[in-house]
C-alpha cells in the first residue's frame, strides 16, 4: 500500500474578504511531483479562487523558499464559502454543526469566522437558503469566493 505524500504550499493572492494581498499556506496531496501537480487538501480561509480537491500546478519559489501555487489545472466542482458571525455572543458552532449535518465541513479561525467546504454533490441552493436566512436575521454575513459552476447552476435553476 502506497502512502500519499502531502506538501505545504504557499498561496499568494488578493483577498476580496480582506481587501489586501494575502499569504496563506495550505496542505496539498502530491499527485505528480515531477510535473508539479498537487491536489488541495485544506479549506482556504481568505478566498483564493481554489477549492478543496482542485488540482493545481506549484513550483519552488526561490524568494519564498517553498513550493508556491501558480495555477489551477483541474477543478473538483467543490466550492468554498466564508462566514463571519456578526451577532455578538452567537455561538458559531451551532451553524457549523448545522452545515456539517448537510455534508459541509468547515474550519474555524476564531470565535466569529469560519471557512466552509461545499462538496460538488451537495445541493448549494439549500445551503444558500440557510445562509441567507441567517444573514437576514443579522446573525452572519457570508462570501462566495470560489463557487463552482455546478453550485452556480443549483442556485440559478431554483
Secondary structure, DSSP 8 states (H G I E B T S, - for coil): -----EEEEEEEEEETTTTEEEEEEEEEEEEETTTTEEEE-S--SS--S--TT-EEEEEEETTTTEEEEEEEEE--S-EEEEEEE-STT--HHHHHHHHHHTT--EEEEETTEEEEEE-TTS-HHHHHHHHHHHHHTTSEEEEEEE--HHHHHHHHT-
